[in-house]
Amino acid sequence: MIQAGETSGVSRFKLEVILAAAALCLSAQSLLAVSCPVVKHAPPTDADKAMVAADYDKAAEQYKAVLAKTPGDTDATVGLVHALLRQQLVPEADDAVKTALAAAPKSAAFITLRGEVELRQGQPWLVEPTVVESYKLDPCNPRTRLLFARMLEATSRYATAVQQIVLAHQFDPDDPEIRLMWLRTLPLPLRIKELDAYLSAPSGDDKETIGQLHAELDRLKQRAEEPEKACHLASATATAEVPFVRLAGWNGHPRAYGLEIGLNGNATRLQIDTRGAGLSVYRAAADRAGLKRIGGAGGEKGSYIAYADSIRVGSFEFKDCAVSVIDSASPFDDGDGNIGMDILSDFMITLDIPMRKLTLGPLPARPAETTAPMPRLHTIAGDVDDLEAATESARPATPAPGAAAAPTAPVASGPFDRFIAPDMKDYTQFYHVGHDLILPAALNGDKVKLFIADASTDVTNISASAALDVAKVHEDKTMEHPGPGGRTEKIFVADEITFNFAHVSQKLNGVVSFNTSSASKAAGMEIAGFLGMNTLDLLTIHIDYRNGLLKAEYVPGRGYKFE
């Protein structure tokens, strides 16, 4: 049962966010207006070399050995915390930061480390006050700028994020994490060159990340070789409404909601995916629609990129659109692929799940915006990185060595910071990381944790650690199953949890635990679970991906069923 309302936990969370925003409003200009020298790094230690080689276990042990001899060593402390975070040993990283701060409470480097751990712990609302605290002690710490840029990007403040990461790179061009985020702000040819150079030598990334970066580089090179096609809007309607279709899994059993779109005039049924990356179709659907394959793979393993002359979503038609083709047959009885909702980020999206329909409309105009930008579909996963391709006029001019970039006036081409229109003041601000929509939820009226909205998950679930933190939990041996490495994973069930998010609440009994470690690693924040369809199915959800805003509405008894 869902009901309207908000607990004291969410109220406190909102107050923390407001206080953080107020602090940053007071200091936003000072965060830019500072002149700093370029960081001079000492020759790498054996621990540093192990870290760059992605041998995090060895690096951590060697940093600990250094600290045993010279307690409080700043470089060794920073290295140790970073190695522990790479190992996903978050409690140990937190302990290391607390030990360092106990000895040096006014160290900007250690305060910034605290912010990095707060972010990884899933407490992003604490990070911005930490950034301000660290900045006041040392405005030239590039890691503070990096941390701030990560928070800015996650909260849809892309223009300021670009400014901060450019400054961080000016202060320390040799930090691999700064360099990787910085190169994503570059125009396509320079981005390819810099990413190629980045991948030519070890930089501390694990094998999984390196594989993802090589796939990204292949995609960018593919994009550079092809004529520019922006999947532009060809129709003139202001809004569109698309009914859901019910998709079958195996043996006709219903599995998900989908949309039927026109792909080169062919009816194509795609599963709605709130975590999805772009628009992807299986090979049979691509062949049926006559999609034009381009070049090599250009996408993830087992897929390739192809162009559609036309994609129709309701009354909207888009021309010259790249899509990802999964080079295999569909594993389901029904369904031709997936459609991620954030490909529609140029529209106001309403997922009216009780009434089984999608509505698309215009986003509110930004201040001083006289002409609404032409919407497009962002159909390829990652084809528009919110930090990439900032025009030269939008990016800070290159200052003299050691000098800070000056604030820049907004330009029509972006990037932009989020804009909260007056009639959207009651919307909830969410974190947008990758393609995930991450919402803070107060559990049982107190603990605030992060959940990913996931329309492909049947039931709302929670990590075992988060469940133990808020509810009575029992082990359910009937649900145990083999986990990673063949080990049997214990399954815990929380007796009763009330979820309060986006001004609605729902009490659930028997909430099953779920391993969220991979989602937490990908998000860089502790993810406590997923809001599944037994929650989302009751809601009408309005999503503004451009500005990171969401509104959930619940009307008792509203809706219908297909069956």
Secondary structure as a PSIPRED ss2 file (coil, helix, strand):
# PSIPRED VFORMAT (PSIPRED V4.0)

   1 M C   1.000  0.000  0.000
   2 I E   0.000  0.000  1.000
   3 Q E   0.000  0.000  1.000
   4 A E   0.000  0.000  1.000
   5 G C   1.000  0.000  0.000
   6 E C   1.000  0.000  0.000
   7 T C   1.000  0.000  0.000
   8 S H   0.000  1.000  0.000
   9 G H   0.000  1.000  0.000
  10 V H   0.000  1.000  0.000
  11 S H   0.000  1.000  0.000
  12 R H   0.000  1.000  0.000
  13 F H   0.000  1.000  0.000
  14 K H   0.000  1.000  0.000
  15 L H   0.000  1.000  0.000
  16 E H   0.000  1.000  0.000
  17 V H   0.000  1.000  0.000
  18 I H   0.000  1.000  0.000
  19 L H   0.000  1.000  0.000
  20 A H   0.000  1.000  0.000
  21 A H   0.000  1.000  0.000
  22 A H   0.000  1.000  0.000
  23 A H   0.000  1.000  0.000
  24 L H   0.000  1.000  0.000
  25 C H   0.000  1.000  0.000
  26 L H   0.000  1.000  0.000
  27 S H   0.000  1.000  0.000
  28 A C   1.000  0.000  0.000
  29 Q C   1.000  0.000  0.000
  30 S C   1.000  0.000  0.000
  31 L C   1.000  0.000  0.000
  32 L C   1.000  0.000  0.000
  33 A C   1.000  0.000  0.000
  34 V C   1.000  0.000  0.000
  35 S C   1.000  0.000  0.000
  36 C C   1.000  0.000  0.000
  37 P C   1.000  0.000  0.000
  38 V C   1.000  0.000  0.000
  39 V C   1.000  0.000  0.000
  40 K C   1.000  0.000  0.000
  41 H C   1.000  0.000  0.000
  42 A C   1.000  0.000  0.000
  43 P C   1.000  0.000  0.000
  44 P C   1.000  0.000  0.000
  45 T C   1.000  0.000  0.000
  46 D H   0.000  1.000  0.000
  47 A H   0.000  1.000  0.000
  48 D H   0.000  1.000  0.000
  49 K H   0.000  1.000  0.000
  50 A H   0.000  1.000  0.000
  51 M H   0.000  1.000  0.000
  52 V H   0.000  1.000  0.000
  53 A C   1.000  0.000  0.000
  54 A C   1.000  0.000  0.000
  55 D C   1.000  0.000  0.000
  56 Y H   0.000  1.000  0.000
  57 D H   0.000  1.000  0.000
  58 K H   0.000  1.000  0.000
  59 A H   0.000  1.000  0.000
  60 A H   0.000  1.000  0.000
  61 E H   0.000  1.000  0.000
  62 Q H   0.000  1.000  0.000
  63 Y H   0.000  1.000  0.000
  64 K H   0.000  1.000  0.000
  65 A H   0.000  1.000  0.000
  66 V H   0.000  1.000  0.000
  67 L H   0.000  1.000  0.000
  68 A H   0.000  1.000  0.000
  69 K H   0.000  1.000  0.000
  70 T C   1.000  0.000  0.000
  71 P C   1.000  0.000  0.000
  72 G C   1.000  0.000  0.000
  73 D C   1.000  0.000  0.000
  74 T H   0.000  1.000  0.000
  75 D H   0.000  1.000  0.000
  76 A H   0.000  1.000  0.000
  77 T H   0.000  1.000  0.000
  78 V H   0.000  1.000  0.000
  79 G H   0.000  1.000  0.000
  80 L H   0.000  1.000  0.000
  81 V H   0.000  1.000  0.000
  82 H H   0.000  1.000  0.000
  83 A H   0.000  1.000  0.000
  84 L H   0.000  1.000  0.000
  85 L H   0.000  1.000  0.000
  86 R H   0.000  1.000  0.000
  87 Q C   1.000  0.000  0.000
  88 Q C   1.000  0.000  0.000
  89 L C   1.000  0.000  0.000
  90 V H   0.000  1.000  0.000
  91 P H   0.000  1.000  0.000
  92 E H   0.000  1.000  0.000
  93 A H   0.000  1.000  0.000
  94 D H   0.000  1.000  0.000
  95 D H   0.000  1.000  0.000
  96 A H   0.000  1.000  0.000
  97 V H   0.000  1.000  0.000
  98 K H   0.000  1.000  0.000
  99 T H   0.000  1.000  0.000
 100 A H   0.000  1.000  0.000
 101 L H   0.000  1.000  0.000
 102 A H   0.000  1.000  0.000
 103 A H   0.000  1.000  0.000
 104 A C   1.000  0.000  0.000
 105 P C   1.000  0.000  0.000
 106 K C   1.000  0.000  0.000
 107 S C   1.000  0.000  0.000
 108 A H   0.000  1.000  0.000
 109 A H   0.000  1.000  0.000
 110 F H   0.000  1.000  0.000
 111 I H   0.000  1.000  0.000
 112 T H   0.000  1.000  0.000
 113 L H   0.000  1.000  0.000
 114 R H   0.000  1.000  0.000
 115 G H   0.000  1.000  0.000
 116 E H   0.000  1.000  0.000
 117 V H   0.000  1.000  0.000
 118 E H   0.000  1.000  0.000
 119 L H   0.000  1.000  0.000
 120 R H   0.000  1.000  0.000
 121 Q C   1.000  0.000  0.000
 122 G C   1.000  0.000  0.000
 123 Q C   1.000  0.000  0.000
 124 P H   0.000  1.000  0.000
 125 W H   0.000  1.000  0.000
 126 L H   0.000  1.000  0.000
 127 V H   0.000  1.000  0.000
 128 E H   0.000  1.000  0.000
 129 P H   0.000  1.000  0.000
 130 T H   0.000  1.000  0.000
 131 V H   0.000  1.000  0.000
 132 V H   0.000  1.000  0.000
 133 E H   0.000  1.000  0.000
 134 S H   0.000  1.000  0.000
 135 Y H   0.000  1.000  0.000
 136 K H   0.000  1.000  0.000
 137 L H   0.000  1.000  0.000
 138 D C   1.000  0.000  0.000
 139 P C   1.000  0.000  0.000
 140 C C   1.000  0.000  0.000
 141 N C   1.000  0.000  0.000
 142 P H   0.000  1.000  0.000
 143 R H   0.000  1.000  0.000
 144 T H   0.000  1.000  0.000
 145 R H   0.000  1.000  0.000
 146 L H   0.000  1.000  0.000
 147 L H   0.000  1.000  0.000
 148 F H   0.000  1.000  0.000
 149 A H   0.000  1.000  0.000
 150 R H   0.000  1.000  0.000
 151 M H   0.000  1.000  0.000
 152 L H   0.000  1.000  0.000
 153 E H   0.000  1.000  0.000
 154 A H   0.000  1.000  0.000
 155 T C   1.000  0.000  0.000
 156 S C   1.000  0.000  0.000
 157 R E   0.000  0.000  1.000
 158 Y H   0.000  1.000  0.000
 159 A H   0.000  1.000  0.000
 160 T H   0.000  1.000  0.000
 161 A H   0.000  1.000  0.000
 162 V H   0.000  1.000  0.000
 163 Q H   0.000  1.000  0.000
 164 Q H   0.000  1.000  0.000
 165 I H   0.000  1.000  0.000
 166 V H   0.000  1.000  0.000
 167 L H   0.000  1.000  0.000
 168 A H   0.000  1.000  0.000
 169 H H   0.000  1.000  0.000
 170 Q H   0.000  1.000  0.000
 171 F H   0.000  1.000  0.000
 172 D C   1.000  0.000  0.000
 173 P C   1.000  0.000  0.000
 174 D C   1.000  0.000  0.000
 175 D C   1.000  0.000  0.000
 176 P H   0.000  1.000  0.000
 177 E H   0.000  1.000  0.000
 178 I H   0.000  1.000  0.000
 179 R H   0.000  1.000  0.000
 180 L H   0.000  1.000  0.000
 181 M H   0.000  1.000  0.000
 182 W H   0.000  1.000  0.000
 183 L H   0.000  1.000  0.000
 184 R C   1.000  0.000  0.000
 185 T C   1.000  0.000  0.000
 186 L C   1.000  0.000  0.000
 187 P C   1.000  0.000  0.000
 188 L H   0.000  1.000  0.000
 189 P H   0.000  1.000  0.000
 190 L H   0.000  1.000  0.000
 191 R H   0.000  1.000  0.000
 192 I H   0.000  1.000  0.000
 193 K H   0.000  1.000  0.000
 194 E H   0.000  1.000  0.000
 195 L H   0.000  1.000  0.000
 196 D H   0.000  1.000  0.000
 197 A H   0.000  1.000  0.000
 198 Y H   0.000  1.000  0.000
 199 L C   1.000  0.000  0.000
 200 S C   1.000  0.000  0.000
 201 A C   1.000  0.000  0.000
 202 P C   1.000  0.000  0.000
 203 S C   1.000  0.000  0.000
 204 G C   1.000  0.000  0.000
 205 D C   1.000  0.000  0.000
 206 D C   1.000  0.000  0.000
 207 K H   0.000  1.000  0.000
 208 E H   0.000  1.000  0.000
 209 T H   0.000  1.000  0.000
 210 I H   0.000  1.000  0.000
 211 G H   0.000  1.000  0.000
 212 Q H   0.000  1.000  0.000
 213 L H   0.000  1.000  0.000
 214 H H   0.000  1.000  0.000
 215 A H   0.000  1.000  0.000
 216 E H   0.000  1.000  0.000
 217 L H   0.000  1.000  0.000
 218 D H   0.000  1.000  0.000
 219 R H   0.000  1.000  0.000
 220 L H   0.000  1.000  0.000
 221 K H   0.000  1.000  0.000
 222 Q H   0.000  1.000  0.000
 223 R H   0.000  1.000  0.000
 224 A H   0.000  1.000  0.000
 225 E H   0.000  1.000  0.000
 226 E C   1.000  0.000  0.000
 227 P C   1.000  0.000  0.000
 228 E C   1.000  0.000  0.000
 229 K C   1.000  0.000  0.000
 230 A C   1.000  0.000  0.000
 231 C C   1.000  0.000  0.000
 232 H E   0.000  0.000  1.000
 233 L E   0.000  0.000  1.000
 234 A C   1.000  0.000  0.000
 235 S C   1.000  0.000  0.000
 236 A C   1.000  0.000  0.000
 237 T C   1.000  0.000  0.000
 238 A C   1.000  0.000  0.000
 239 T C   1.000  0.000  0.000
 240 A E   0.000  0.000  1.000
 241 E E   0.000  0.000  1.000
 242 V E   0.000  0.000  1.000
 243 P E   0.000  0.000  1.000
 244 F E   0.000  0.000  1.000
 245 V E   0.000  0.000  1.000
 246 R E   0.000  0.000  1.000
 247 L E   0.000  0.000  1.000
 248 A E   0.000  0.000  1.000
 249 G C   1.000  0.000  0.000
 250 W C   1.000  0.000  0.000
 251 N C   1.000  0.000  0.000
 252 G C   1.000  0.000  0.000
 253 H C   1.000  0.000  0.000
 254 P E   0.000  0.000  1.000
 255 R E   0.000  0.000  1.000
 256 A E   0.000  0.000  1.000
 257 Y E   0.000  0.000  1.000
 258 G E   0.000  0.000  1.000
 259 L E   0.000  0.000  1.000
 260 E E   0.000  0.000  1.000
 261 I E   0.000  0.000  1.000
 262 G E   0.000  0.000  1.000
 263 L E   0.000  0.000  1.000
 264 N C   1.000  0.000  0.000
 265 G C   1.000  0.000  0.000
 266 N E   0.000  0.000  1.000
 267 A E   0.000  0.000  1.000
 268 T E   0.000  0.000  1.000
 269 R E   0.000  0.000  1.000
 270 L E   0.000  0.000  1.000
 271 Q E   0.000  0.000  1.000
 272 I E   0.000  0.000  1.000
 273 D E   0.000  0.000  1.000
 274 T C   1.000  0.000  0.000
 275 R C   1.000  0.000  0.000
 276 G C   1.000  0.000  0.000
 277 A C   1.000  0.000  0.000
 278 G E   0.000  0.000  1.000
 279 L E   0.000  0.000  1.000
 280 S E   0.000  0.000  1.000
 281 V E   0.000  0.000  1.000
 282 Y E   0.000  0.000  1.000
 283 R H   0.000  1.000  0.000
 284 A H   0.000  1.000  0.000
 285 A H   0.000  1.000  0.000
 286 A H   0.000  1.000  0.000
 287 D H   0.000  1.000  0.000
 288 R H   0.000  1.000  0.000
 289 A H   0.000  1.000  0.000
 290 G C   1.000  0.000  0.000
 291 L C   1.000  0.000  0.000
 292 K E   0.000  0.000  1.000
 293 R E   0.000  0.000  1.000
 294 I C   1.000  0.000  0.000
 295 G C   1.000  0.000  0.000
 296 G C   1.000  0.000  0.000
 297 A C   1.000  0.000  0.000
 298 G C   1.000  0.000  0.000
 299 G C   1.000  0.000  0.000
 300 E C   1.000  0.000  0.000
 301 K C   1.000  0.000  0.000
 302 G C   1.000  0.000  0.000
 303 S E   0.000  0.000  1.000
 304 Y E   0.000  0.000  1.000
 305 I E   0.000  0.000  1.000
 306 A E   0.000  0.000  1.000
 307 Y E   0.000  0.000  1.000
 308 A E   0.000  0.000  1.000
 309 D E   0.000  0.000  1.000
 310 S E   0.000  0.000  1.000
 311 I E   0.000  0.000  1.000
 312 R E   0.000  0.000  1.000
 313 V E   0.000  0.000  1.000
 314 G C   1.000  0.000  0.000
 315 S C   1.000  0.000  0.000
 316 F E   0.000  0.000  1.000
 317 E E   0.000  0.000  1.000
 318 F E   0.000  0.000  1.000
 319 K E   0.000  0.000  1.000
 320 D E   0.000  0.000  1.000
 321 C E   0.000  0.000  1.000
 322 A E   0.000  0.000  1.000
 323 V E   0.000  0.000  1.000
 324 S E   0.000  0.000  1.000
 325 V E   0.000  0.000  1.000
 326 I E   0.000  0.000  1.000
 327 D C   1.000  0.000  0.000
 328 S C   1.000  0.000  0.000
 329 A C   1.000  0.000  0.000
 330 S C   1.000  0.000  0.000
 331 P C   1.000  0.000  0.000
 332 F C   1.000  0.000  0.000
 333 D C   1.000  0.000  0.000
 334 D C   1.000  0.000  0.000
 335 G C   1.000  0.000  0.000
 336 D C   1.000  0.000  0.000
 337 G E   0.000  0.000  1.000
 338 N E   0.000  0.000  1.000
 339 I E   0.000  0.000  1.000
 340 G E   0.000  0.000  1.000
 341 M H   0.000  1.000  0.000
 342 D H   0.000  1.000  0.000
 343 I H   0.000  1.000  0.000
 344 L H   0.000  1.000  0.000
 345 S C   1.000  0.000  0.000
 346 D C   1.000  0.000  0.000
 347 F C   1.000  0.000  0.000
 348 M E   0.000  0.000  1.000
 349 I E   0.000  0.000  1.000
 350 T E   0.000  0.000  1.000
 351 L E   0.000  0.000  1.000
 352 D E   0.000  0.000  1.000
 353 I C   1.000  0.000  0.000
 354 P C   1.000  0.000  0.000
 355 M C   1.000  0.000  0.000
 356 R C   1.000  0.000  0.000
 357 K E   0.000  0.000  1.000
 358 L E   0.000  0.000  1.000
 359 T E   0.000  0.000  1.000
 360 L E   0.000  0.000  1.000
 361 G E   0.000  0.000  1.000
 362 P C   1.000  0.000  0.000
 363 L C   1.000  0.000  0.000
 364 P C   1.000  0.000  0.000
 365 A C   1.000  0.000  0.000
 366 R C   1.000  0.000  0.000
 367 P C   1.000  0.000  0.000
 368 A C   1.000  0.000  0.000
 369 E C   1.000  0.000  0.000
 370 T C   1.000  0.000  0.000
 371 T C   1.000  0.000  0.000
 372 A C   1.000  0.000  0.000
 373 P C   1.000  0.000  0.000
 374 M C   1.000  0.000  0.000
 375 P C   1.000  0.000  0.000
 376 R E   0.000  0.000  1.000
 377 L C   1.000  0.000  0.000
 378 H C   1.000  0.000  0.000
 379 T C   1.000  0.000  0.000
 380 I E   0.000  0.000  1.000
 381 A C   1.000  0.000  0.000
 382 G C   1.000  0.000  0.000
 383 D C   1.000  0.000  0.000
 384 V C   1.000  0.000  0.000
 385 D C   1.000  0.000  0.000
 386 D C   1.000  0.000  0.000
 387 L C   1.000  0.000  0.000
 388 E C   1.000  0.000  0.000
 389 A C   1.000  0.000  0.000
 390 A C   1.000  0.000  0.000
 391 T C   1.000  0.000  0.000
 392 E C   1.000  0.000  0.000
 393 S C   1.000  0.000  0.000
 394 A C   1.000  0.000  0.000
 395 R C   1.000  0.000  0.000
 396 P C   1.000  0.000  0.000
 397 A C   1.000  0.000  0.000
 398 T C   1.000  0.000  0.000
 399 P C   1.000  0.000  0.000
 400 A C   1.000  0.000  0.000
 401 P C   1.000  0.000  0.000
 402 G C   1.000  0.000  0.000
 403 A C   1.000  0.000  0.000
 404 A C   1.000  0.000  0.000
 405 A C   1.000  0.000  0.000
 406 A C   1.000  0.000  0.000
 407 P C   1.000  0.000  0.000
 408 T C   1.000  0.000  0.000
 409 A C   1.000  0.000  0.000
 410 P C   1.000  0.000  0.000
 411 V C   1.000  0.000  0.000
 412 A C   1.000  0.000  0.000
 413 S C   1.000  0.000  0.000
 414 G C   1.000  0.000  0.000
 415 P C   1.000  0.000  0.000
 416 F C   1.000  0.000  0.000
 417 D E   0.000  0.000  1.000
 418 R C   1.000  0.000  0.000
 419 F C   1.000  0.000  0.000
 420 I C   1.000  0.000  0.000
 421 A C   1.000  0.000  0.000
 422 P H   0.000  1.000  0.000
 423 D H   0.000  1.000  0.000
 424 M H   0.000  1.000  0.000
 425 K C   1.000  0.000  0.000
 426 D C   1.000  0.000  0.000
 427 Y C   1.000  0.000  0.000
 428 T E   0.000  0.000  1.000
 429 Q E   0.000  0.000  1.000
 430 F C   1.000  0.000  0.000
 431 Y E   0.000  0.000  1.000
 432 H E   0.000  0.000  1.000
 433 V E   0.000  0.000  1.000
 434 G C   1.000  0.000  0.000
 435 H C   1.000  0.000  0.000
 436 D E   0.000  0.000  1.000
 437 L E   0.000  0.000  1.000
 438 I E   0.000  0.000  1.000
 439 L E   0.000  0.000  1.000
 440 P E   0.000  0.000  1.000
 441 A E   0.000  0.000  1.000
 442 A E   0.000  0.000  1.000
 443 L E   0.000  0.000  1.000
 444 N C   1.000  0.000  0.000
 445 G C   1.000  0.000  0.000
 446 D C   1.000  0.000  0.000
 447 K E   0.000  0.000  1.000
 448 V E   0.000  0.000  1.000
 449 K E   0.000  0.000  1.000
 450 L E   0.000  0.000  1.000
 451 F E   0.000  0.000  1.000
 452 I E   0.000  0.000  1.000
 453 A E   0.000  0.000  1.000
 454 D C   1.000  0.000  0.000
 455 A C   1.000  0.000  0.000
 456 S C   1.000  0.000  0.000
 457 T C   1.000  0.000  0.000
 458 D C   1.000  0.000  0.000
 459 V C   1.000  0.000  0.000
 460 T C   1.000  0.000  0.000
 461 N E   0.000  0.000  1.000
 462 I E   0.000  0.000  1.000
 463 S C   1.000  0.000  0.000
 464 A H   0.000  1.000  0.000
 465 S H   0.000  1.000  0.000
 466 A H   0.000  1.000  0.000
 467 A H   0.000  1.000  0.000
 468 L H   0.000  1.000  0.000
 469 D H   0.000  1.000  0.000
 470 V H   0.000  1.000  0.000
 471 A C   1.000  0.000  0.000
 472 K C   1.000  0.000  0.000
 473 V E   0.000  0.000  1.000
 474 H E   0.000  0.000  1.000
 475 E E   0.000  0.000  1.000
 476 D C   1.000  0.000  0.000
 477 K H   0.000  1.000  0.000
 478 T H   0.000  1.000  0.000
 479 M H   0.000  1.000  0.000
 480 E C   1.000  0.000  0.000
 481 H E   0.000  0.000  1.000
 482 P E   0.000  0.000  1.000
 483 G C   1.000  0.000  0.000
 484 P H   0.000  1.000  0.000
 485 G H   0.000  1.000  0.000
 486 G H   0.000  1.000  0.000
 487 R C   1.000  0.000  0.000
 488 T E   0.000  0.000  1.000
 489 E E   0.000  0.000  1.000
 490 K C   1.000  0.000  0.000
 491 I C   1.000  0.000  0.000
 492 F E   0.000  0.000  1.000
 493 V E   0.000  0.000  1.000
 494 A E   0.000  0.000  1.000
 495 D E   0.000  0.000  1.000
 496 E E   0.000  0.000  1.000
 497 I E   0.000  0.000  1.000
 498 T E   0.000  0.000  1.000
 499 F E   0.000  0.000  1.000
 500 N E   0.000  0.000  1.000
 501 F E   0.000  0.000  1.000
 502 A C   1.000  0.000  0.000
 503 H C   1.000  0.000  0.000
 504 V E   0.000  0.000  1.000
 505 S E   0.000  0.000  1.000
 506 Q E   0.000  0.000  1.000
 507 K E   0.000  0.000  1.000
 508 L E   0.000  0.000  1.000
 509 N E   0.000  0.000  1.000
 510 G E   0.000  0.000  1.000
 511 V E   0.000  0.000  1.000
 512 V E   0.000  0.000  1.000
 513 S E   0.000  0.000  1.000
 514 F C   1.000  0.000  0.000
 515 N C   1.000  0.000  0.000
 516 T C   1.000  0.000  0.000
 517 S H   0.000  1.000  0.000
 518 S H   0.000  1.000  0.000
 519 A H   0.000  1.000  0.000
 520 S H   0.000  1.000  0.000
 521 K H   0.000  1.000  0.000
 522 A H   0.000  1.000  0.000
 523 A H   0.000  1.000  0.000
 524 G C   1.000  0.000  0.000
 525 M C   1.000  0.000  0.000
 526 E C   1.000  0.000  0.000
 527 I E   0.000  0.000  1.000
 528 A E   0.000  0.000  1.000
 529 G E   0.000  0.000  1.000
 530 F E   0.000  0.000  1.000
 531 L E   0.000  0.000  1.000
 532 G C   1.000  0.000  0.000
 533 M H   0.000  1.000  0.000
 534 N H   0.000  1.000  0.000
 535 T H   0.000  1.000  0.000
 536 L H   0.000  1.000  0.000
 537 D C   1.000  0.000  0.000
 538 L C   1.000  0.000  0.000
 539 L C   1.000  0.000  0.000
 540 T E   0.000  0.000  1.000
 541 I E   0.000  0.000  1.000
 542 H E   0.000  0.000  1.000
 543 I E   0.000  0.000  1.000
 544 D E   0.000  0.000  1.000
 545 Y C   1.000  0.000  0.000
 546 R C   1.000  0.000  0.000
 547 N C   1.000  0.000  0.000
 548 G C   1.000  0.000  0.000
 549 L E   0.000  0.000  1.000
 550 L E   0.000  0.000  1.000
 551 K E   0.000  0.000  1.000
 552 A E   0.000  0.000  1.000
 553 E E   0.000  0.000  1.000
 554 Y C   1.000  0.000  0.000
 555 V C   1.000  0.000  0.000
 556 P C   1.000  0.000  0.000
 557 G C   1.000  0.000  0.000
 558 R C   1.000  0.000  0.000
 559 G C   1.000  0.000  0.000
 560 Y C   1.000  0.000  0.000
 561 K C   1.000  0.000  0.000
 562 F C   1.000  0.000  0.000
 563 E C   1.000  0.000  0.000
